[in-house]
Amino acid sequence: MTTKAETATPRWFTSSYSDNGGACVEVATNLAAAPHGIVPVRDSKNDTTGPVLTIPAAAFTSFLTGVRAGEFDTA
């Protein structure tokens, strides 16, 4: 059975912080809201047609909250 999330078209974007000549990770947040509830993520530096990770929207939101809070800083 094919779900709506599998047939929806992601609108990919790269962070404005990724000004490094294309070695980026892209996300498609247009699918985060219901009924999809996912955030597709892909590595665009090598192959934009390659594999896509599908992350639950709530998990992606938690990740972003941690990044903004500095939870992943290494220094």
N, CA, C, O and CB atoms as a CASP TS submission, in Angstrom:
PFRMAT TS
TARGET T0000
AUTHOR 0000-0000-0000
METHOD Language model
MODEL 1
PARENT N/A
ATOM      1  N   MET     1       0.841  -1.181   0.000  1.00  0.00           N
ATOM      2  CA  MET     1       0.000   0.000   0.000  1.00  0.00           C
ATOM      3  C   MET     1       0.888   1.247   0.000  1.00  0.00           C
ATOM      4  O   MET     1       1.833   1.322   0.785  1.00  0.00           O
ATOM      5  CB  MET     1      -0.958  -0.004   1.222  1.00  0.00           C
ATOM      6  N   THR     2       0.610   2.203  -0.844  1.00  0.00           N
ATOM      7  CA  THR     2       1.356   3.449  -0.929  1.00  0.00           C
ATOM      8  C   THR     2       0.670   4.512  -0.081  1.00  0.00           C
ATOM      9  O   THR     2      -0.540   4.713  -0.181  1.00  0.00           O
ATOM     10  CB  THR     2       1.482   3.916  -2.397  1.00  0.00           C
ATOM     11  N   THR     3       1.459   5.195   0.760  1.00  0.00           N
ATOM     12  CA  THR     3       0.894   6.242   1.609  1.00  0.00           C
ATOM     13  C   THR     3       1.018   7.591   0.929  1.00  0.00           C
ATOM     14  O   THR     3       1.778   7.746  -0.026  1.00  0.00           O
ATOM     15  CB  THR     3       1.587   6.270   2.979  1.00  0.00           C
ATOM     16  N   LYS     4       0.257   8.584   1.431  1.00  0.00           N
ATOM     17  CA  LYS     4       0.351   9.935   0.879  1.00  0.00           C
ATOM     18  C   LYS     4       1.759  10.489   1.034  1.00  0.00           C
ATOM     19  O   LYS     4       2.229  11.217   0.159  1.00  0.00           O
ATOM     20  CB  LYS     4      -0.657  10.863   1.561  1.00  0.00           C
ATOM     21  N   ALA     5       2.445  10.160   2.128  1.00  0.00           N
ATOM     22  CA  ALA     5       3.806  10.648   2.351  1.00  0.00           C
ATOM     23  C   ALA     5       4.747  10.140   1.272  1.00  0.00           C
ATOM     24  O   ALA     5       5.686  10.836   0.887  1.00  0.00           O
ATOM     25  CB  ALA     5       4.312  10.222   3.732  1.00  0.00           C
ATOM     26  N   GLU     6       4.502   8.928   0.780  1.00  0.00           N
ATOM     27  CA  GLU     6       5.368   8.359  -0.243  1.00  0.00           C
ATOM     28  C   GLU     6       5.109   8.966  -1.614  1.00  0.00           C
ATOM     29  O   GLU     6       5.993   8.933  -2.470  1.00  0.00           O
ATOM     30  CB  GLU     6       5.184   6.862  -0.304  1.00  0.00           C
ATOM     31  N   THR     7       3.929   9.517  -1.848  1.00  0.00           N
ATOM     32  CA  THR     7       3.606  10.057  -3.155  1.00  0.00           C
ATOM     33  C   THR     7       3.706  11.578  -3.213  1.00  0.00           C
ATOM     34  O   THR     7       3.647  12.150  -4.301  1.00  0.00           O
ATOM     35  CB  THR     7       2.227   9.629  -3.549  1.00  0.00           C
ATOM     36  N   ALA     8       3.857  12.247  -2.073  1.00  0.00           N
ATOM     37  CA  ALA     8       3.980  13.703  -2.061  1.00  0.00           C
ATOM     38  C   ALA     8       5.343  14.108  -2.603  1.00  0.00           C
ATOM     39  O   ALA     8       6.317  13.367  -2.473  1.00  0.00           O
ATOM     40  CB  ALA     8       3.775  14.262  -0.632  1.00  0.00           C
ATOM     41  N   THR     9       5.406  15.279  -3.206  1.00  0.00           N
ATOM     42  CA  THR     9       6.654  15.771  -3.777  1.00  0.00           C
ATOM     43  C   THR     9       7.371  16.671  -2.774  1.00  0.00           C
ATOM     44  O   THR     9       6.844  17.717  -2.392  1.00  0.00           O
ATOM     45  CB  THR     9       6.388  16.532  -5.091  1.00  0.00           C
ATOM     46  N   PRO    10       8.572  16.270  -2.345  1.00  0.00           N
ATOM     47  CA  PRO    10       9.333  17.122  -1.427  1.00  0.00           C
ATOM     48  C   PRO    10       9.793  18.398  -2.122  1.00  0.00           C
ATOM     49  O   PRO    10      10.174  18.375  -3.292  1.00  0.00           O
ATOM     50  CB  PRO    10      10.546  16.361  -0.867  1.00  0.00           C
ATOM     51  N   ARG    11       9.755  19.509  -1.394  1.00  0.00           N
ATOM     52  CA  ARG    11      10.328  20.770  -1.875  1.00  0.00           C
ATOM     53  C   ARG    11      11.625  20.965  -1.094  1.00  0.00           C
ATOM     54  O   ARG    11      11.620  21.416   0.051  1.00  0.00           O
ATOM     55  CB  ARG    11       9.323  22.005  -1.681  1.00  0.00           C
ATOM     56  N   TRP    12      12.728  20.615  -1.737  1.00  0.00           N
ATOM     57  CA  TRP    12      14.037  20.595  -1.088  1.00  0.00           C
ATOM     58  C   TRP    12      14.584  21.997  -0.891  1.00  0.00           C
ATOM     59  O   TRP    12      14.407  22.873  -1.738  1.00  0.00           O
ATOM     60  CB  TRP    12      15.018  19.769  -1.900  1.00  0.00           C
ATOM     61  N   PHE    13      15.251  22.196   0.239  1.00  0.00           N
ATOM     62  CA  PHE    13      15.991  23.440   0.434  1.00  0.00           C
ATOM     63  C   PHE    13      17.230  23.177   1.273  1.00  0.00           C
ATOM     64  O   PHE    13      17.308  22.220   2.043  1.00  0.00           O
ATOM     65  CB  PHE    13      15.104  24.509   1.102  1.00  0.00           C
ATOM     66  N   THR    14      18.180  24.058   1.092  1.00  0.00           N
ATOM     67  CA  THR    14      19.447  24.010   1.813  1.00  0.00           C
ATOM     68  C   THR    14      19.489  25.192   2.761  1.00  0.00           C
ATOM     69  O   THR    14      19.017  26.278   2.422  1.00  0.00           O
ATOM     70  CB  THR    14      20.667  24.025   0.836  1.00  0.00           C
ATOM     71  N   SER    15      20.041  24.997   3.927  1.00  0.00           N
ATOM     72  CA  SER    15      20.157  26.069   4.908  1.00  0.00           C
ATOM     73  C   SER    15      20.940  27.246   4.342  1.00  0.00           C
ATOM     74  O   SER    15      21.862  27.069   3.546  1.00  0.00           O
ATOM     75  CB  SER    15      20.827  25.557   6.180  1.00  0.00           C
ATOM     76  N   SER    16      20.564  28.434   4.757  1.00  0.00           N
ATOM     77  CA  SER    16      21.316  29.635   4.345  1.00  0.00           C
ATOM     78  C   SER    16      22.721  29.628   4.931  1.00  0.00           C
ATOM     79  O   SER    16      23.578  30.387   4.477  1.00  0.00           O
ATOM     80  CB  SER    16      20.574  30.916   4.780  1.00  0.00           C
ATOM     81  N   TYR    17      22.975  28.793   5.922  1.00  0.00           N
ATOM     82  CA  TYR    17      24.306  28.661   6.509  1.00  0.00           C
ATOM     83  C   TYR    17      25.213  27.774   5.665  1.00  0.00           C
ATOM     84  O   TYR    17      26.410  27.691   5.941  1.00  0.00           O
ATOM     85  CB  TYR    17      24.204  28.100   7.918  1.00  0.00           C
ATOM     86  N   SER    18      24.686  27.124   4.666  1.00  0.00           N
ATOM     87  CA  SER    18      25.439  26.187   3.833  1.00  0.00           C
ATOM     88  C   SER    18      25.943  26.871   2.570  1.00  0.00           C
ATOM     89  O   SER    18      25.534  26.520   1.464  1.00  0.00           O
ATOM     90  CB  SER    18      24.571  24.977   3.467  1.00  0.00           C
ATOM     91  N   ASP    19      26.805  27.817   2.730  1.00  0.00           N
ATOM     92  CA  ASP    19      27.381  28.525   1.581  1.00  0.00           C
ATOM     93  C   ASP    19      28.768  27.959   1.304  1.00  0.00           C
ATOM     94  O   ASP    19      29.769  28.672   1.369  1.00  0.00           O
ATOM     95  CB  ASP    19      27.451  30.067   1.841  1.00  0.00           C
ATOM     96  N   ASN    20      28.810  26.661   0.993  1.00  0.00           N
ATOM     97  CA  ASN    20      30.106  26.001   0.839  1.00  0.00           C
ATOM     98  C   ASN    20      30.268  25.326  -0.521  1.00  0.00           C
ATOM     99  O   ASN    20      31.011  24.352  -0.644  1.00  0.00           O
ATOM    100  CB  ASN    20      30.291  24.977   1.935  1.00  0.00           C
ATOM    101  N   GLY    21      29.606  25.814  -1.501  1.00  0.00           N
ATOM    102  CA  GLY    21      29.793  25.289  -2.842  1.00  0.00           C
ATOM    103  C   GLY    21      29.059  23.994  -3.144  1.00  0.00           C
ATOM    104  O   GLY    21      29.443  23.274  -4.065  1.00  0.00           O
ATOM    105  N   GLY    22      28.028  23.685  -2.401  1.00  0.00           N
ATOM    106  CA  GLY    22      27.205  22.533  -2.734  1.00  0.00           C
ATOM    107  C   GLY    22      27.387  21.300  -1.886  1.00  0.00           C
ATOM    108  O   GLY    22      26.666  20.323  -2.086  1.00  0.00           O
ATOM    109  N   ALA    23      28.325  21.296  -0.939  1.00  0.00           N
ATOM    110  CA  ALA    23      28.499  20.136  -0.057  1.00  0.00           C
ATOM    111  C   ALA    23      27.502  20.256   1.092  1.00  0.00           C
ATOM    112  O   ALA    23      27.866  20.632   2.206  1.00  0.00           O
ATOM    113  CB  ALA    23      29.976  20.042   0.484  1.00  0.00           C
ATOM    114  N   CYS    24      26.258  19.936   0.812  1.00  0.00           N
ATOM    115  CA  CYS    24      25.178  20.261   1.740  1.00  0.00           C
ATOM    116  C   CYS    24      24.270  19.080   2.034  1.00  0.00           C
ATOM    117  O   CYS    24      24.269  18.058   1.347  1.00  0.00           O
ATOM    118  CB  CYS    24      24.362  21.388   1.193  1.00  0.00           C
ATOM    119  N   VAL    25      23.509  19.275   3.077  1.00  0.00           N
ATOM    120  CA  VAL    25      22.394  18.400   3.391  1.00  0.00           C
ATOM    121  C   VAL    25      21.137  19.206   3.114  1.00  0.00           C
ATOM    122  O   VAL    25      21.058  20.378   3.483  1.00  0.00           O
ATOM    123  CB  VAL    25      22.445  17.878   4.883  1.00  0.00           C
ATOM    124  N   GLU    26      20.161  18.598   2.473  1.00  0.00           N
ATOM    125  CA  GLU    26      18.905  19.275   2.156  1.00  0.00           C
ATOM    126  C   GLU    26      17.767  18.628   2.924  1.00  0.00           C
ATOM    127  O   GLU    26      17.795  17.432   3.216  1.00  0.00           O
ATOM    128  CB  GLU    26      18.625  19.236   0.638  1.00  0.00           C
ATOM    129  N   VAL    27      16.764  19.436   3.248  1.00  0.00           N
ATOM    130  CA  VAL    27      15.563  18.939   3.909  1.00  0.00           C
ATOM    131  C   VAL    27      14.341  19.406   3.130  1.00  0.00           C
ATOM    132  O   VAL    27      14.401  20.375   2.374  1.00  0.00           O
ATOM    133  CB  VAL    27      15.496  19.420   5.386  1.00  0.00           C
ATOM    134  N   ALA    28      13.244  18.706   3.326  1.00  0.00           N
ATOM    135  CA  ALA    28      11.980  19.082   2.694  1.00  0.00           C
ATOM    136  C   ALA    28      10.935  19.181   3.804  1.00  0.00           C
ATOM    137  O   ALA    28      10.234  18.214   4.102  1.00  0.00           O
ATOM    138  CB  ALA    28      11.548  18.040   1.579  1.00  0.00           C
ATOM    139  N   THR    29      10.845  20.353   4.404  1.00  0.00           N
ATOM    140  CA  THR    29       9.949  20.535   5.543  1.00  0.00           C
ATOM    141  C   THR    29       8.486  20.668   5.138  1.00  0.00           C
ATOM    142  O   THR    29       7.610  20.699   6.003  1.00  0.00           O
ATOM    143  CB  THR    29      10.362  21.749   6.324  1.00  0.00           C
ATOM    144  N   ASN    30       8.205  20.748   3.839  1.00  0.00           N
ATOM    145  CA  ASN    30       6.812  20.878   3.409  1.00  0.00           C
ATOM    146  C   ASN    30       5.976  19.643   3.729  1.00  0.00           C
ATOM    147  O   ASN    30       4.750  19.690   3.630  1.00  0.00           O
ATOM    148  CB  ASN    30       6.758  21.151   1.926  1.00  0.00           C
ATOM    149  N   LEU    31       6.609  18.555   4.104  1.00  0.00           N
ATOM    150  CA  LEU    31       5.875  17.334   4.431  1.00  0.00           C
ATOM    151  C   LEU    31       5.776  17.102   5.939  1.00  0.00           C
ATOM    152  O   LEU    31       5.305  16.052   6.374  1.00  0.00           O
ATOM    153  CB  LEU    31       6.539  16.140   3.773  1.00  0.00           C
ATOM    154  N   ALA    32       6.222  18.085   6.743  1.00  0.00           N
ATOM    155  CA  ALA    32       6.241  17.911   8.198  1.00  0.00           C
ATOM    156  C   ALA    32       4.844  17.932   8.812  1.00  0.00           C
ATOM    157  O   ALA    32       4.595  17.250   9.807  1.00  0.00           O
ATOM    158  CB  ALA    32       7.088  18.993   8.833  1.00  0.00           C
ATOM    159  N   ALA    33       3.951  18.692   8.240  1.00  0.00           N
ATOM    160  CA  ALA    33       2.593  18.809   8.801  1.00  0.00           C
ATOM    161  C   ALA    33       1.754  17.583   8.437  1.00  0.00           C
ATOM    162  O   ALA    33       2.098  16.811   7.542  1.00  0.00           O
ATOM    163  CB  ALA    33       1.900  20.100   8.290  1.00  0.00           C
ATOM    164  N   ALA    34       0.662  17.433   9.148  1.00  0.00           N
ATOM    165  CA  ALA    34      -0.281  16.350   8.837  1.00  0.00           C
ATOM    166  C   ALA    34      -0.786  16.537   7.407  1.00  0.00           C
ATOM    167  O   ALA    34      -0.918  17.682   6.973  1.00  0.00           O
ATOM    168  CB  ALA    34      -1.479  16.327   9.856  1.00  0.00           C
ATOM    169  N   PRO    35      -1.065  15.513   6.680  1.00  0.00           N
ATOM    170  CA  PRO    35      -1.138  14.123   7.099  1.00  0.00           C
ATOM    171  C   PRO    35       0.192  13.383   6.989  1.00  0.00           C
ATOM    172  O   PRO    35       0.261  12.206   7.342  1.00  0.00           O
ATOM    173  CB  PRO    35      -2.168  13.413   6.289  1.00  0.00           C
ATOM    174  N   HIS    36       1.231  14.027   6.517  1.00  0.00           N
ATOM    175  CA  HIS    36       2.499  13.338   6.271  1.00  0.00           C
ATOM    176  C   HIS    36       3.280  13.094   7.559  1.00  0.00           C
ATOM    177  O   HIS    36       3.553  11.946   7.911  1.00  0.00           O
ATOM    178  CB  HIS    36       3.349  14.143   5.302  1.00  0.00           C
ATOM    179  N   GLY    37       3.640  14.164   8.262  1.00  0.00           N
ATOM    180  CA  GLY    37       4.346  14.036   9.526  1.00  0.00           C
ATOM    181  C   GLY    37       5.776  13.556   9.412  1.00  0.00           C
ATOM    182  O   GLY    37       6.306  12.937  10.335  1.00  0.00           O
ATOM    183  N   ILE    38       6.408  13.841   8.271  1.00  0.00           N
ATOM    184  CA  ILE    38       7.796  13.411   8.059  1.00  0.00           C
ATOM    185  C   ILE    38       8.648  14.582   7.569  1.00  0.00           C
ATOM    186  O   ILE    38       8.129  15.576   7.060  1.00  0.00           O
ATOM    187  CB  ILE    38       7.857  12.243   7.044  1.00  0.00           C
ATOM    188  N   VAL    39       9.955  14.444   7.732  1.00  0.00           N
ATOM    189  CA  VAL    39      10.903  15.396   7.162  1.00  0.00           C
ATOM    190  C   VAL    39      11.932  14.577   6.383  1.00  0.00           C
ATOM    191  O   VAL    39      12.798  13.942   6.985  1.00  0.00           O
ATOM    192  CB  VAL    39      11.590  16.290   8.283  1.00  0.00           C
ATOM    193  N   PRO    40      11.847  14.585   5.052  1.00  0.00           N
ATOM    194  CA  PRO    40      12.857  13.909   4.248  1.00  0.00           C
ATOM    195  C   PRO    40      14.184  14.683   4.307  1.00  0.00           C
ATOM    196  O   PRO    40      14.195  15.913   4.295  1.00  0.00           O
ATOM    197  CB  PRO    40      12.373  13.763   2.779  1.00  0.00           C
ATOM    198  N   VAL    41      15.289  13.951   4.371  1.00  0.00           N
ATOM    199  CA  VAL    41      16.625  14.543   4.431  1.00  0.00           C
ATOM    200  C   VAL    41      17.492  13.797   3.425  1.00  0.00           C
ATOM    201  O   VAL    41      17.428  12.572   3.329  1.00  0.00           O
ATOM    202  CB  VAL    41      17.236  14.471   5.888  1.00  0.00           C
ATOM    203  N   ARG    42      18.314  14.552   2.667  1.00  0.00           N
ATOM    204  CA  ARG    42      19.215  13.902   1.712  1.00  0.00           C
ATOM    205  C   ARG    42      20.549  14.629   1.667  1.00  0.00           C
ATOM    206  O   ARG    42      20.644  15.806   2.016  1.00  0.00           O
ATOM    207  CB  ARG    42      18.585  13.859   0.307  1.00  0.00           C
ATOM    208  N   ASP    43      21.563  13.921   1.238  1.00  0.00           N
ATOM    209  CA  ASP    43      22.907  14.461   1.055  1.00  0.00           C
ATOM    210  C   ASP    43      23.007  14.912  -0.394  1.00  0.00           C
ATOM    211  O   ASP    43      23.003  14.089  -1.309  1.00  0.00           O
ATOM    212  CB  ASP    43      24.024  13.400   1.411  1.00  0.00           C
ATOM    213  N   SER    44      23.095  16.215  -0.600  1.00  0.00           N
ATOM    214  CA  SER    44      23.076  16.724  -1.971  1.00  0.00           C
ATOM    215  C   SER    44      24.463  16.941  -2.560  1.00  0.00           C
ATOM    216  O   SER    44      24.578  17.315  -3.727  1.00  0.00           O
ATOM    217  CB  SER    44      22.316  18.012  -2.017  1.00  0.00           C
ATOM    218  N   LYS    45      25.509  16.716  -1.790  1.00  0.00           N
ATOM    219  CA  LYS    45      26.841  17.004  -2.330  1.00  0.00           C
ATOM    220  C   LYS    45      27.289  15.966  -3.349  1.00  0.00           C
ATOM    221  O   LYS    45      28.104  16.270  -4.220  1.00  0.00           O
ATOM    222  CB  LYS    45      27.853  17.078  -1.206  1.00  0.00           C
ATOM    223  N   ASN    46      26.773  14.757  -3.255  1.00  0.00           N
ATOM    224  CA  ASN    46      27.206  13.712  -4.175  1.00  0.00           C
ATOM    225  C   ASN    46      26.168  13.360  -5.232  1.00  0.00           C
ATOM    226  O   ASN    46      26.493  13.206  -6.409  1.00  0.00           O
ATOM    227  CB  ASN    46      27.558  12.487  -3.405  1.00  0.00           C
ATOM    228  N   ASP    47      24.924  13.235  -4.801  1.00  0.00           N
ATOM    229  CA  ASP    47      23.910  12.756  -5.732  1.00  0.00           C
ATOM    230  C   ASP    47      22.526  13.122  -5.208  1.00  0.00           C
ATOM    231  O   ASP    47      22.047  12.518  -4.249  1.00  0.00           O
ATOM    232  CB  ASP    47      24.030  11.227  -5.942  1.00  0.00           C
ATOM    233  N   THR    48      21.890  14.091  -5.822  1.00  0.00           N
ATOM    234  CA  THR    48      20.564  14.513  -5.367  1.00  0.00           C
ATOM    235  C   THR    48      19.485  13.480  -5.683  1.00  0.00           C
ATOM    236  O   THR    48      18.352  13.608  -5.219  1.00  0.00           O
ATOM    237  CB  THR    48      20.197  15.841  -6.001  1.00  0.00           C
ATOM    238  N   THR    49      19.825  12.465  -6.461  1.00  0.00           N
ATOM    239  CA  THR    49      18.862  11.413  -6.742  1.00  0.00           C
ATOM    240  C   THR    49      19.112  10.186  -5.873  1.00  0.00           C
ATOM    241  O   THR    49      18.466   9.153  -6.050  1.00  0.00           O
ATOM    242  CB  THR    49      18.914  11.032  -8.212  1.00  0.00           C
ATOM    243  N   GLY    50      20.041  10.300  -4.940  1.00  0.00           N
ATOM    244  CA  GLY    50      20.390   9.180  -4.067  1.00  0.00           C
ATOM    245  C   GLY    50      19.366   8.959  -2.976  1.00  0.00           C
ATOM    246  O   GLY    50      18.255   9.486  -3.036  1.00  0.00           O
ATOM    247  N   PRO    51      19.742   8.176  -1.976  1.00  0.00           N
ATOM    248  CA  PRO    51      18.808   7.804  -0.922  1.00  0.00           C
ATOM    249  C   PRO    51      18.355   8.988  -0.082  1.00  0.00           C
ATOM    250  O   PRO    51      19.060   9.989   0.054  1.00  0.00           O
ATOM    251  CB  PRO    51      19.432   6.774  -0.035  1.00  0.00           C
ATOM    252  N   VAL    52      17.170   8.846   0.472  1.00  0.00           N
ATOM    253  CA  VAL    52      16.563   9.877   1.309  1.00  0.00           C
ATOM    254  C   VAL    52      16.212   9.247   2.656  1.00  0.00           C
ATOM    255  O   VAL    52      15.598   8.181   2.710  1.00  0.00           O
ATOM    256  CB  VAL    52      15.291  10.498   0.623  1.00  0.00           C
ATOM    257  N   LEU    53      16.606   9.911   3.739  1.00  0.00           N
ATOM    258  CA  LEU    53      16.171   9.491   5.072  1.00  0.00           C
ATOM    259  C   LEU    53      14.830  10.148   5.356  1.00  0.00           C
ATOM    260  O   LEU    53      14.656  11.341   5.106  1.00  0.00           O
ATOM    261  CB  LEU    53      17.228   9.866   6.170  1.00  0.00           C
ATOM    262  N   THR    54      13.904   9.395   5.864  1.00  0.00           N
ATOM    263  CA  THR    54      12.594   9.935   6.230  1.00  0.00           C
ATOM    264  C   THR    54      12.496   9.933   7.749  1.00  0.00           C
ATOM    265  O   THR    54      12.423   8.876   8.375  1.00  0.00           O
ATOM    266  CB  THR    54      11.427   9.104   5.585  1.00  0.00           C
ATOM    267  N   ILE    55      12.493  11.125   8.333  1.00  0.00           N
ATOM    268  CA  ILE    55      12.527  11.282   9.782  1.00  0.00           C
ATOM    269  C   ILE    55      11.157  11.762  10.265  1.00  0.00           C
ATOM    270  O   ILE    55      10.575  12.664   9.663  1.00  0.00           O
ATOM    271  CB  ILE    55      13.648  12.277  10.209  1.00  0.00           C
ATOM    272  N   PRO    56      10.639  11.173  11.336  1.00  0.00           N
ATOM    273  CA  PRO    56       9.376  11.675  11.882  1.00  0.00           C
ATOM    274  C   PRO    56       9.510  13.153  12.263  1.00  0.00           C
ATOM    275  O   PRO    56      10.527  13.556  12.829  1.00  0.00           O
ATOM    276  CB  PRO    56       8.943  10.838  13.114  1.00  0.00           C
ATOM    277  N   ALA    57       8.509  13.946  11.961  1.00  0.00           N
ATOM    278  CA  ALA    57       8.576  15.392  12.190  1.00  0.00           C
ATOM    279  C   ALA    57       8.886  15.733  13.645  1.00  0.00           C
ATOM    280  O   ALA    57       9.652  16.661  13.904  1.00  0.00           O
ATOM    281  CB  ALA    57       7.267  16.044  11.781  1.00  0.00           C
ATOM    282  N   ALA    58       8.312  15.008  14.593  1.00  0.00           N
ATOM    283  CA  ALA    58       8.563  15.283  16.007  1.00  0.00           C
ATOM    284  C   ALA    58      10.031  15.048  16.364  1.00  0.00           C
ATOM    285  O   ALA    58      10.603  15.811  17.143  1.00  0.00           O
ATOM    286  CB  ALA    58       7.660  14.408  16.887  1.00  0.00           C
ATOM    287  N   ALA    59      10.640  14.018  15.813  1.00  0.00           N
ATOM    288  CA  ALA    59      12.059  13.747  16.065  1.00  0.00           C
ATOM    289  C   ALA    59      12.932  14.835  15.451  1.00  0.00           C
ATOM    290  O   ALA    59      13.921  15.248  16.058  1.00  0.00           O
ATOM    291  CB  ALA    59      12.456  12.369  15.502  1.00  0.00           C
ATOM    292  N   PHE    60      12.580  15.303  14.258  1.00  0.00           N
ATOM    293  CA  PHE    60      13.347  16.365  13.617  1.00  0.00           C
ATOM    294  C   PHE    60      13.243  17.660  14.416  1.00  0.00           C
ATOM    295  O   PHE    60      14.231  18.378  14.567  1.00  0.00           O
ATOM    296  CB  PHE    60      12.861  16.587  12.178  1.00  0.00           C
ATOM    297  N   THR    61      12.062  17.956  14.923  1.00  0.00           N
ATOM    298  CA  THR    61      11.875  19.148  15.763  1.00  0.00           C
ATOM    299  C   THR    61      12.724  19.051  17.022  1.00  0.00           C
ATOM    300  O   THR    61      13.344  20.038  17.420  1.00  0.00           O
ATOM    301  CB  THR    61      10.387  19.325  16.140  1.00  0.00           C
ATOM    302  N   SER    62      12.767  17.888  17.656  1.00  0.00           N
ATOM    303  CA  SER    62      13.602  17.694  18.846  1.00  0.00           C
ATOM    304  C   SER    62      15.078  17.888  18.522  1.00  0.00           C
ATOM    305  O   SER    62      15.818  18.492  19.298  1.00  0.00           O
ATOM    306  CB  SER    62      13.376  16.298  19.436  1.00  0.00           C
ATOM    307  N   PHE    63      15.496  17.372  17.374  1.00  0.00           N
ATOM    308  CA  PHE    63      16.880  17.550  16.938  1.00  0.00           C
ATOM    309  C   PHE    63      17.213  19.030  16.776  1.00  0.00           C
ATOM    310  O   PHE    63      18.240  19.493  17.273  1.00  0.00           O
ATOM    311  CB  PHE    63      17.126  16.805  15.619  1.00  0.00           C
ATOM    312  N   LEU    64      16.349  19.778  16.082  1.00  0.00           N
ATOM    313  CA  LEU    64      16.594  21.209  15.885  1.00  0.00           C
ATOM    314  C   LEU    64      16.624  21.967  17.212  1.00  0.00           C
ATOM    315  O   LEU    64      17.430  22.880  17.390  1.00  0.00           O
ATOM    316  CB  LEU    64      15.523  21.804  14.972  1.00  0.00           C
ATOM    317  N   THR    65      15.759  21.595  18.128  1.00  0.00           N
ATOM    318  CA  THR    65      15.754  22.218  19.450  1.00  0.00           C
ATOM    319  C   THR    65      17.090  21.996  20.144  1.00  0.00           C
ATOM    320  O   THR    65      17.637  22.920  20.746  1.00  0.00           O
ATOM    321  CB  THR    65      14.604  21.660  20.310  1.00  0.00           C
ATOM    322  N   GLY    66      17.619  20.784  20.066  1.00  0.00           N
ATOM    323  CA  GLY    66      18.922  20.478  20.651  1.00  0.00           C
ATOM    324  C   GLY    66      20.057  21.243  19.993  1.00  0.00           C
ATOM    325  O   GLY    66      20.964  21.717  20.677  1.00  0.00           O
ATOM    326  N   VAL    67      20.017  21.368  18.669  1.00  0.00           N
ATOM    327  CA  VAL    67      21.045  22.134  17.953  1.00  0.00           C
ATOM    328  C   VAL    67      21.022  23.586  18.407  1.00  0.00           C
ATOM    329  O   VAL    67      22.069  24.159  18.707  1.00  0.00           O
ATOM    330  CB  VAL    67      20.834  22.047  16.420  1.00  0.00           C
ATOM    331  N   ARG    68      19.850  24.178  18.461  1.00  0.00           N
ATOM    332  CA  ARG    68      19.721  25.582  18.858  1.00  0.00           C
ATOM    333  C   ARG    68      20.157  25.799  20.303  1.00  0.00           C
ATOM    334  O   ARG    68      20.631  26.881  20.650  1.00  0.00           O
ATOM    335  CB  ARG    68      18.281  26.052  18.676  1.00  0.00           C
ATOM    336  N   ALA    69      20.002  24.778  21.149  1.00  0.00           N
ATOM    337  CA  ALA    69      20.387  24.894  22.554  1.00  0.00           C
ATOM    338  C   ALA    69      21.869  24.594  22.775  1.00  0.00           C
ATOM    339  O   ALA    69      22.364  24.708  23.896  1.00  0.00           O
ATOM    340  CB  ALA    69      19.545  23.957  23.401  1.00  0.00           C
ATOM    341  N   GLY    70      22.573  24.215  21.720  1.00  0.00           N
ATOM    342  CA  GLY    70      24.003  23.932  21.836  1.00  0.00           C
ATOM    343  C   GLY    70      24.322  22.550  22.376  1.00  0.00           C
ATOM    344  O   GLY    70      25.450  22.301  22.800  1.00  0.00           O
ATOM    345  N   GLU    71      23.355  21.648  22.370  1.00  0.00           N
ATOM    346  CA  GLU    71      23.555  20.325  22.934  1.00  0.00           C
ATOM    347  C   GLU    71      24.572  19.482  22.161  1.00  0.00           C
ATOM    348  O   GLU    71      25.089  18.502  22.697  1.00  0.00           O
ATOM    349  CB  GLU    71      22.245  19.604  22.987  1.00  0.00           C
ATOM    350  N   PHE    72      24.862  19.843  20.926  1.00  0.00           N
ATOM    351  CA  PHE    72      25.767  19.062  20.122  1.00  0.00           C
ATOM    352  C   PHE    72      27.101  19.751  19.867  1.00  0.00           C
ATOM    353  O   PHE    72      27.912  19.272  19.074  1.00  0.00           O
ATOM    354  CB  PHE    72      25.120  18.735  18.832  1.00  0.00           C
ATOM    355  N   ASP    73      27.328  20.883  20.544  1.00  0.00           N
ATOM    356  CA  ASP    73      28.596  21.599  20.393  1.00  0.00           C
ATOM    357  C   ASP    73      29.737  20.720  20.890  1.00  0.00           C
ATOM    358  O   ASP    73      29.616  20.041  21.909  1.00  0.00           O
ATOM    359  CB  ASP    73      28.570  22.948  21.165  1.00  0.00           C
ATOM    360  N   THR    74      30.827  20.743  20.167  1.00  0.00           N
ATOM    361  CA  THR    74      31.978  19.913  20.540  1.00  0.00           C
ATOM    362  C   THR    74      33.053  20.715  21.257  1.00  0.00           C
ATOM    363  O   THR    74      33.960  20.135  21.852  1.00  0.00           O
ATOM    364  CB  THR    74      32.573  19.254  19.308  1.00  0.00           C
ATOM    365  N   ALA    75      32.968  22.000  21.210  1.00  0.00           N
ATOM    366  CA  ALA    75      34.013  22.828  21.837  1.00  0.00           C
ATOM    367  C   ALA    75      33.616  23.262  23.219  1.00  0.00           C
ATOM    368  O   ALA    75      34.375  23.962  23.889  1.00  0.00           O
ATOM    369  CB  ALA    75      34.313  24.051  20.990  1.00  0.00           C
TER
END
